[in-house]
Amino acid sequence: MISSVEMMLESKFLRTKDEIELDKLEEEIHNNIIEMIKEREEKVMKGEKDGFGSDFLGLLLKAHHDANTSQRITVDDFVDECKTFYFAGQESNNSFIAWIVLLLAIHTDWQEAARKEMGMVFNESLRLYPPVIGVIRKAEREVRVGKLILPANLELCISNLALHHDPQIWGQDVNQFKPERFSDGVAEATKNSLAAFFHFGLRPRNCMGNNFAITEAKITISMILQLFSFTFSPAYVHLPFQLLTVHPHHGIQVILQPLSRIMSKTESSSEMRMYISLGMESHTSSINKDICFRVLKDLNSSTFVDLIV
């Protein structure tokens, strides 16, 4: 029988190349975040900056220094929060954008509608392919849910994927891409069962990257739709795969066609005007095709989308 000491030695020294590389990457990420924290703290201490900044790291630093010493989180917890926010706003968003591109490539008639109003398309994409397919919750006390009695400290895995595909809530066309089901809002679409649609979790403990992901997706999809129409390639094989987030196992292949017809006579062939609606604010910005292609190349490397122009 192998003793616990032998098992510990084996796990420490008999490691695969991937495990060693993963540890190196983890250490490098940790050190980089620590360096960013120290740099901001030093600038504030020297009077070079008035505050820590208005981004997520700056808000964390302000809260950290405003709190009593006994209430401050540890440095390791601080770093973990930064990594969690990056994952919540980057990895899940990459998956989210990839599925929107696929659905609009298949249902090309919705591309024109999405250029005017994205909300319905985004909600339907999140219903069909939520980046994370379930959330874990712990019952702090005994609670009754319908005919079930849940004892205290029981951990539950709640599948939003199952709820998003429940025909009793969404109808017999539950597996079809129909953004118009959200035309009158989420409450009407869910028959006032708002808990049936929680793509980024439910408040107050929903995903911290929610607003960040939606905003970034709006900008990215806006840039693509304003410059291109697209269809999916016959090479595409539909096989959703879960690894932290749900993504297309074999990637998504789409064929882009430039929308030269929307260029006005006063605009050059390389530049156009783009209208972006972000929440309650509206912005008009000038974008360049080269910038858009760089976004698409990044999309290609990070969201499993192959682009054929």
Contacts in CASP RR format, 6 or more apart in sequence:
PFRMAT RR
TARGET T0000
AUTHOR 0000-0000-0000
METHOD contacts of the structure
MODEL  1
MISSVEMMLESKFLRTKDEIELDKLEEEIHNNIIEMIKEREEKVMKGEKD
GFGSDFLGLLLKAHHDANTSQRITVDDFVDECKTFYFAGQESNNSFIAWI
VLLLAIHTDWQEAARKEMGMVFNESLRLYPPVIGVIRKAEREVRVGKLIL
PANLELCISNLALHHDPQIWGQDVNQFKPERFSDGVAEATKNSLAAFFHF
GLRPRNCMGNNFAITEAKITISMILQLFSFTFSPAYVHLPFQLLTVHPHH
GIQVILQPLSRIMSKTESSSEMRMYISLGMESHTSSINKDICFRVLKDLN
SSTFVDLIV
2 10 0 8 1.000
29 83 0 8 1.000
30 79 0 8 1.000
33 79 0 8 1.000
33 82 0 8 1.000
33 83 0 8 1.000
34 75 0 8 1.000
34 79 0 8 1.000
36 57 0 8 1.000
37 57 0 8 1.000
37 61 0 8 1.000
37 78 0 8 1.000
40 49 0 8 1.000
40 52 0 8 1.000
40 53 0 8 1.000
40 57 0 8 1.000
40 58 0 8 1.000
40 61 0 8 1.000
41 52 0 8 1.000
41 61 0 8 1.000
43 49 0 8 1.000
44 50 0 8 1.000
44 51 0 8 1.000
44 52 0 8 1.000
51 58 0 8 1.000
51 62 0 8 1.000
52 58 0 8 1.000
52 59 0 8 1.000
52 61 0 8 1.000
52 62 0 8 1.000
52 65 0 8 1.000
53 59 0 8 1.000
53 61 0 8 1.000
53 62 0 8 1.000
56 82 0 8 1.000
56 85 0 8 1.000
57 82 0 8 1.000
60 78 0 8 1.000
60 81 0 8 1.000
60 82 0 8 1.000
64 72 0 8 1.000
64 73 0 8 1.000
64 78 0 8 1.000
73 81 0 8 1.000
84 208 0 8 1.000
85 208 0 8 1.000
85 209 0 8 1.000
87 244 0 8 1.000
88 207 0 8 1.000
88 208 0 8 1.000
88 209 0 8 1.000
88 212 0 8 1.000
88 213 0 8 1.000
89 207 0 8 1.000
89 209 0 8 1.000
89 212 0 8 1.000
89 213 0 8 1.000
89 216 0 8 1.000
90 302 0 8 1.000
91 131 0 8 1.000
91 244 0 8 1.000
91 245 0 8 1.000
92 131 0 8 1.000
92 132 0 8 1.000
92 200 0 8 1.000
92 207 0 8 1.000
92 209 0 8 1.000
92 213 0 8 1.000
92 245 0 8 1.000
93 131 0 8 1.000
93 209 0 8 1.000
93 212 0 8 1.000
93 213 0 8 1.000
93 216 0 8 1.000
93 217 0 8 1.000
94 245 0 8 1.000
94 247 0 8 1.000
94 302 0 8 1.000
94 303 0 8 1.000
94 304 0 8 1.000
95 129 0 8 1.000
95 131 0 8 1.000
95 245 0 8 1.000
95 246 0 8 1.000
95 247 0 8 1.000
95 303 0 8 1.000
96 125 0 8 1.000
96 126 0 8 1.000
96 129 0 8 1.000
96 131 0 8 1.000
96 213 0 8 1.000
96 217 0 8 1.000
97 217 0 8 1.000
97 220 0 8 1.000
97 221 0 8 1.000
97 299 0 8 1.000
97 303 0 8 1.000
98 247 0 8 1.000
98 248 0 8 1.000
98 251 0 8 1.000
98 252 0 8 1.000
98 299 0 8 1.000
98 303 0 8 1.000
98 304 0 8 1.000
98 305 0 8 1.000
99 125 0 8 1.000
99 128 0 8 1.000
99 129 0 8 1.000
99 246 0 8 1.000
99 248 0 8 1.000
100 121 0 8 1.000
100 122 0 8 1.000
100 125 0 8 1.000
100 217 0 8 1.000
100 221 0 8 1.000
101 221 0 8 1.000
101 224 0 8 1.000
101 230 0 8 1.000
101 252 0 8 1.000
101 254 0 8 1.000
101 299 0 8 1.000
101 303 0 8 1.000
101 305 0 8 1.000
102 232 0 8 1.000
102 236 0 8 1.000
102 248 0 8 1.000
102 252 0 8 1.000
102 254 0 8 1.000
103 110 0 8 1.000
103 121 0 8 1.000
103 124 0 8 1.000
103 125 0 8 1.000
103 128 0 8 1.000
103 177 0 8 1.000
104 110 0 8 1.000
104 111 0 8 1.000
104 114 0 8 1.000
104 121 0 8 1.000
104 221 0 8 1.000
104 225 0 8 1.000
104 230 0 8 1.000
105 230 0 8 1.000
105 231 0 8 1.000
105 232 0 8 1.000
105 252 0 8 1.000
105 254 0 8 1.000
105 255 0 8 1.000
106 177 0 8 1.000
106 232 0 8 1.000
107 177 0 8 1.000
108 229 0 8 1.000
108 230 0 8 1.000
108 231 0 8 1.000
110 121 0 8 1.000
110 177 0 8 1.000
110 179 0 8 1.000
111 225 0 8 1.000
111 229 0 8 1.000
111 230 0 8 1.000
113 120 0 8 1.000
113 121 0 8 1.000
113 179 0 8 1.000
114 121 0 8 1.000
114 221 0 8 1.000
114 225 0 8 1.000
115 225 0 8 1.000
115 226 0 8 1.000
118 218 0 8 1.000
118 221 0 8 1.000
118 222 0 8 1.000
118 277 0 8 1.000
119 179 0 8 1.000
119 182 0 8 1.000
120 179 0 8 1.000
120 180 0 8 1.000
120 181 0 8 1.000
120 182 0 8 1.000
120 183 0 8 1.000
121 179 0 8 1.000
122 214 0 8 1.000
122 217 0 8 1.000
122 218 0 8 1.000
123 179 0 8 1.000
123 182 0 8 1.000
123 186 0 8 1.000
123 189 0 8 1.000
123 197 0 8 1.000
124 177 0 8 1.000
124 178 0 8 1.000
124 179 0 8 1.000
124 181 0 8 1.000
124 182 0 8 1.000
126 199 0 8 1.000
126 200 0 8 1.000
127 164 0 8 1.000
127 170 0 8 1.000
127 197 0 8 1.000
127 199 0 8 1.000
128 164 0 8 1.000
128 165 0 8 1.000
128 175 0 8 1.000
128 177 0 8 1.000
129 240 0 8 1.000
129 246 0 8 1.000
130 160 0 8 1.000
130 161 0 8 1.000
130 164 0 8 1.000
130 199 0 8 1.000
130 246 0 8 1.000
131 199 0 8 1.000
131 200 0 8 1.000
131 213 0 8 1.000
131 245 0 8 1.000
131 246 0 8 1.000
132 160 0 8 1.000
132 200 0 8 1.000
132 201 0 8 1.000
132 207 0 8 1.000
132 244 0 8 1.000
132 245 0 8 1.000
132 246 0 8 1.000
133 159 0 8 1.000
133 160 0 8 1.000
133 161 0 8 1.000
133 242 0 8 1.000
133 246 0 8 1.000
134 157 0 8 1.000
134 158 0 8 1.000
134 159 0 8 1.000
134 160 0 8 1.000
134 161 0 8 1.000
135 157 0 8 1.000
135 158 0 8 1.000
135 160 0 8 1.000
135 198 0 8 1.000
135 201 0 8 1.000
135 202 0 8 1.000
136 155 0 8 1.000
136 156 0 8 1.000
136 157 0 8 1.000
136 158 0 8 1.000
137 155 0 8 1.000
137 156 0 8 1.000
137 158 0 8 1.000
138 153 0 8 1.000
138 154 0 8 1.000
138 155 0 8 1.000
138 156 0 8 1.000
139 150 0 8 1.000
139 151 0 8 1.000
139 152 0 8 1.000
139 153 0 8 1.000
139 154 0 8 1.000
139 155 0 8 1.000
139 156 0 8 1.000
140 152 0 8 1.000
140 153 0 8 1.000
141 152 0 8 1.000
142 149 0 8 1.000
142 150 0 8 1.000
142 151 0 8 1.000
142 152 0 8 1.000
143 149 0 8 1.000
143 150 0 8 1.000
144 150 0 8 1.000
150 156 0 8 1.000
160 197 0 8 1.000
160 198 0 8 1.000
160 199 0 8 1.000
160 201 0 8 1.000
161 246 0 8 1.000
163 169 0 8 1.000
163 195 0 8 1.000
163 196 0 8 1.000
163 197 0 8 1.000
163 198 0 8 1.000
164 170 0 8 1.000
164 196 0 8 1.000
164 197 0 8 1.000
164 199 0 8 1.000
165 174 0 8 1.000
165 175 0 8 1.000
166 174 0 8 1.000
166 196 0 8 1.000
167 174 0 8 1.000
169 190 0 8 1.000
169 191 0 8 1.000
169 193 0 8 1.000
169 196 0 8 1.000
170 181 0 8 1.000
170 189 0 8 1.000
170 190 0 8 1.000
181 189 0 8 1.000
182 189 0 8 1.000
186 194 0 8 1.000
186 197 0 8 1.000
187 194 0 8 1.000
189 197 0 8 1.000
190 196 0 8 1.000
190 197 0 8 1.000
195 202 0 8 1.000
198 206 0 8 1.000
200 206 0 8 1.000
200 207 0 8 1.000
200 209 0 8 1.000
200 210 0 8 1.000
200 213 0 8 1.000
201 207 0 8 1.000
207 213 0 8 1.000
215 278 0 8 1.000
218 276 0 8 1.000
218 277 0 8 1.000
218 278 0 8 1.000
219 276 0 8 1.000
219 278 0 8 1.000
220 295 0 8 1.000
220 299 0 8 1.000
222 274 0 8 1.000
222 275 0 8 1.000
222 276 0 8 1.000
223 274 0 8 1.000
223 287 0 8 1.000
223 291 0 8 1.000
223 292 0 8 1.000
223 295 0 8 1.000
224 230 0 8 1.000
224 292 0 8 1.000
224 295 0 8 1.000
224 296 0 8 1.000
226 259 0 8 1.000
226 262 0 8 1.000
226 272 0 8 1.000
226 274 0 8 1.000
226 275 0 8 1.000
226 287 0 8 1.000
227 258 0 8 1.000
227 259 0 8 1.000
227 272 0 8 1.000
227 287 0 8 1.000
227 289 0 8 1.000
227 292 0 8 1.000
228 256 0 8 1.000
228 257 0 8 1.000
228 258 0 8 1.000
228 259 0 8 1.000
229 256 0 8 1.000
229 257 0 8 1.000
229 259 0 8 1.000
230 254 0 8 1.000
230 255 0 8 1.000
230 256 0 8 1.000
230 257 0 8 1.000
231 254 0 8 1.000
231 255 0 8 1.000
231 257 0 8 1.000
232 252 0 8 1.000
232 253 0 8 1.000
232 254 0 8 1.000
232 255 0 8 1.000
233 253 0 8 1.000
233 254 0 8 1.000
233 255 0 8 1.000
233 306 0 8 1.000
233 308 0 8 1.000
235 253 0 8 1.000
236 250 0 8 1.000
236 251 0 8 1.000
236 252 0 8 1.000
236 253 0 8 1.000
237 250 0 8 1.000
238 248 0 8 1.000
239 248 0 8 1.000
239 249 0 8 1.000
239 250 0 8 1.000
240 246 0 8 1.000
240 247 0 8 1.000
240 248 0 8 1.000
240 249 0 8 1.000
241 247 0 8 1.000
241 248 0 8 1.000
241 249 0 8 1.000
247 303 0 8 1.000
247 304 0 8 1.000
248 304 0 8 1.000
251 304 0 8 1.000
251 305 0 8 1.000
251 306 0 8 1.000
252 303 0 8 1.000
252 304 0 8 1.000
252 305 0 8 1.000
252 306 0 8 1.000
253 305 0 8 1.000
253 306 0 8 1.000
253 308 0 8 1.000
254 305 0 8 1.000
254 306 0 8 1.000
254 307 0 8 1.000
254 308 0 8 1.000
255 308 0 8 1.000
255 309 0 8 1.000
256 296 0 8 1.000
256 307 0 8 1.000
256 308 0 8 1.000
256 309 0 8 1.000
258 309 0 8 1.000
260 269 0 8 1.000
262 272 0 8 1.000
263 269 0 8 1.000
263 272 0 8 1.000
264 272 0 8 1.000
267 273 0 8 1.000
270 288 0 8 1.000
270 289 0 8 1.000
270 290 0 8 1.000
271 286 0 8 1.000
271 287 0 8 1.000
271 288 0 8 1.000
271 289 0 8 1.000
272 286 0 8 1.000
272 287 0 8 1.000
272 289 0 8 1.000
273 284 0 8 1.000
273 285 0 8 1.000
273 286 0 8 1.000
273 287 0 8 1.000
274 284 0 8 1.000
274 285 0 8 1.000
274 286 0 8 1.000
274 287 0 8 1.000
275 282 0 8 1.000
275 283 0 8 1.000
275 284 0 8 1.000
276 282 0 8 1.000
276 283 0 8 1.000
276 284 0 8 1.000
276 285 0 8 1.000
277 283 0 8 1.000
296 305 0 8 1.000
296 307 0 8 1.000
297 307 0 8 1.000
299 305 0 8 1.000
299 307 0 8 1.000
300 306 0 8 1.000
300 307 0 8 1.000
END
